[in-house]
C-alpha cells in the first residue's frame, strides 16, 4: 500500500482552516511524502544554505508525480518564501523541462540543457548552457526559489539513461556545488515506470523488460553519490492509496464531513480491488469540487 499516513492531521472533530485554491484535489493523500519533503527542505536550508537541493521521486504511471510537485509549491514552498522574504514579485518559479526522445547520449545531454534554457529565455548562448549561467540568470533575480522539474519515463530503463542522470546530477550541476547564487534551486527528477504489466511508450532506447528492483538499486546509488555534492532526498515510492487515509484527509479538507467514507470513494476502491492510483482519486475529487459539492 502507499505511504498515505495522515497521523499529523488534526483529530476528527477539530476544525482547521480549509485549504483553498485550484490544487485542493491534489491534497487527498501523500501526507507522508509531504512530511518527508518539509523535514528535508528546512533542514537542508539551514545546513547547506544556497546549495541546490535534489529530489528523486518515483512511482508507477498514474501516481501523479506532477501534481505532487505543484502541491509542494503551493502548500509549502511559496508560504515558506513569503514568511521569510516578505512581499516579492514572485516567490517560486517553476520550470517543467521536457526531454525529447533520442538515442545518443550526447544528444540526450544537449536536449536536457536546451529544454531548460528554452523555458528560461528566448535568447541565450548555446555554447554557455552551464549550471552557473542558469543559477545567475537575470530572470530569477526576484525569485527566492526556483523549482526545476524533469520527467523520465523508465519503461525501457537502459544504461544510456543511467549515464544521463548520473552526468546531470554529478557533473552538470557540480559547478553549482559551491553555492552562493541569488536563488535557491530545487531540482525534481520524476521517474515514472510502467503500471502493472502494461508498458508505456518508450522515450529512450530499445524496449526491454523493466526491472523495478534494479532500477530502485540505481536510485539508492545515485542518491548516495549526489549527497557528496549537495543535499539529495530519495522519496519513498509513490504507491497505491490507503482508503482510510484518503477518507480522513477528505474530512480534514472539509469536502466530506461524515464519519463514513463517501460512496464514490468506496466504489472506486471496490472496483480497483484496493489498487487505487492517485490520479484516479484526484480526477473524481476535482470534478466534485468544481461542482461545488459540500459533502459526498
N, C-alpha and C positions, 0 to 999 in steps of 0.2 A: 504494500500500500504506500501511498505518497506520504511525505512529511508535511502534513497539514495541521499539526498540533496547534490549537488555539488557546493554550493554557494561560497566556499572558493577557487575554482579553478580559474585560470586565465580567464579573459573575452575572448570571441571569438575574434580571430584576434591577440591576444597576444601570441606569440610563447614561450613555455617553453621547457627546455631540455626534450626530450622524455625519459621516464624511459626505461631501457633495462633489459634483462635477462629472465630467464626461467619463472618467475612468472608474466610477463606482463599481461597475461589473467586474473589474479586474481584481477586486479585493475579496472575492468569495472564498479564497483559501490562500495557501502559501505563507501563512504567518510564520512558520518555522524558517523559511528561506529569507523572509524579510528580517527576522531577528538575526540570522547569520550575517546578513549584509550590514545591519546597523552596528553590530559589535565590531566587525572587521573595519568598516568605514571610519568610525570615530576613533578607534584605537590607532589605525594607520595614519590618520591626520595628525595625531599627537606624536607618534613615534617616528614617522617618516614624512614629515611635512614637506610638501612640494614635489615628492616623487610620484610618478604615475602609479595608479592602482590598477591591477589586472584582476578581472573576474571571469572565471570559467564556468559556464552554465550549460548543462547538458540534460538531455531527455528525449523521449520519443516525439515524433511529429504530433502536433495537436496538444502539446503541453504548454503552449502559449509563452514561449521564451520572450517574444517581442513585447507582449502586454505586461509581462512581469517587470521588464526594464522601465516601461512607461510608468508603471505604478511606483517604482522606486523613485523616479524623477519627481513625480507629482507629490507623493506622500512623504518622502524622506529627504531627498537631496535639495529640492527647492526650499522647503521650510528651514532646513539647516542653514542654507546660504543666506536666506533673509534674516534669520536670527543673529547671525554672526557678522554680516556685511551691511545690514540695513537696506534701505531702498536703492535699487540698482536698475540700470536699463534692462538687464536680463540676469537671471540667476544661473541658468543652465542652458547650454547649447547642446542639442542632441544631433549627432551625425550618424545616421544608419548608412553605412557604406556597402554597396553591392559589389560582389565579385563575379565577374563573367567566367563562364566555363571554358577553360583552355587546358591543354595537356602539358605544356612545357613549364618547368619550374620557374625559369627566368620570366616567362610571360605571366605566370601567376603573381610573381613578385611585383612586376610592373602594374598589373591590373589592380592589385591591392593598394598600391600607392596612388595610382590615378583615381581610384574610387574614392579615396579620402579627399584629395586636393580638388577634385571636380566639385565636391559638395561644399568646400570651404570658399573657393573664389574662382571666378571665370578666368582670371589672369594669374599665371604662376609660371615659374621656370621649370620645365620637365627635368632638367638636369639637377635641380635642387629640391627634390621631393623628400627632404630629410625630416626626421622626427623633431629636430631642434627648430627647423623652419616652421613646422606646424605649431609647435608649442609657443613660438614667439610671434605668430601671425597676428596682424593688427585686428582681424575680425573678432578675436576673442578678448580684447582688452577690457571689455565691460562684463565679461562672464567669469565669475569666480570658479565655476565648474564647467567642464566640457565632457560630455558623455559620448564616447566613440564606440559604435556597435558594429560587429561583423557577424554574419550568419554563415555557418558552414553545414551543408547537408552532407552527412558522412555515410550514406548508404553504401558507397563504394570506397570505403577507407583504404588509403594507399600510402606507400612510402613518400610519394611526392607531396601529399597533403600534410603528412607529418613534418617533412622538411620545411614546408611553407610556414606552418605555425611556429616551429622552433626558430626559424630565421626571424620572423616578425617580432616575436617576444624577446628573444635573447640577443639579436643582432641589430635589427632596425631600431628598436626602442632603447638600445643600450646607451646611446649617446645622451639620452634624457635621464639617465640614472643619477646624474649629479644634481638634478632638481634646480630650483631657483627660477622657475618660469612663472609668468603672471597668473596663469590659470591652473587649477588642479584637474588633471586628466584622469578620467575613469574609463577604462577600456574593457568592454564586454565582448567576449567571444562566445557566441551561441553555437553549440554543437547539437545538431538535430539528426537523430538517427531513425531508422525505419520503425513504423508502428507495427508491432507483431511480425507476421511473416510477409507483409505486403511491402515490397521495396519501393522507394521513391525513385523518381527520375534522377539519374546521376548528374552531378555537375563536374565531377573530377574522375578522369581516367577510365580504365576498363572495368566493367562490372565484376564483382566477386561477392561471395557471401560475407555479410557483415558479422564481425565478431565483437560482441559487446564487451566481453571480458578483456580482450587485448586492447581495445580502444580505451577502456577505463584505466588500464595499467599505464597507457601512454599519458593520460591526463594527470595521473599521480606523479609520473616522472617529470613532466613539464612544469607542474606546479612547484616541485622542489627546486628545479633548475632556475625558474624565474624568480623565486623567493631570494635567491642570492643577489639579485639586482634591485628589486623593488617588491613591494607587498603584492602577494597573489593569493586570492581566495578561490578554492575549488568548492563550489556549492555542492550540497547533497543533490542527488538526482531529482529532477522534476518527475515525480511518479504519479500514479493514479491517485485520485482524491479519496478522502475518507468521508463517508456520508455524514456521520455525526459532527465532524469538524465543520463541514460546509453549512449544515443546519445552524450550528451555534454562531457561526460567523454572520450568516444572514440575519439572525436576530440582533447581533451587535450592530450591524449596519443599519438596522431599522427598517429593513424591507420585508421582514417576517417576524411577527410578534408572538405567534402562538407557540405552545410547548412542543407540538408535534412538527415534524418536517413537512414542508409544503408538498402537496400531492404530486406536482410536476417533477420534483426532485426525486421522490421515492420511485416514481415511474421510470425515470431515467436510469437510476441505479439498478432497478429490476431488469430493464431491457438490456443493459450492458453487463449484467451479471457481476456488478461491483467494479468493473474495469472502466471507470469514467475518466475521461481526459478533461483538462482544464477548459479547453476551447468549447467543449460541449456545454458545460455549465455556464460559461461566460455568454455564449450565444443566447441561451434561453433567458438568462437573467437580464441581459441588456434589453431584450425585447419587452420584458415586463416592466423594467424601469422606465423605458421610453413611453410605455402606455400609461405611466403614472399610477400604477397599482400600489396600494399601501401595504397589502398583505396577500400572500398566495396560499 
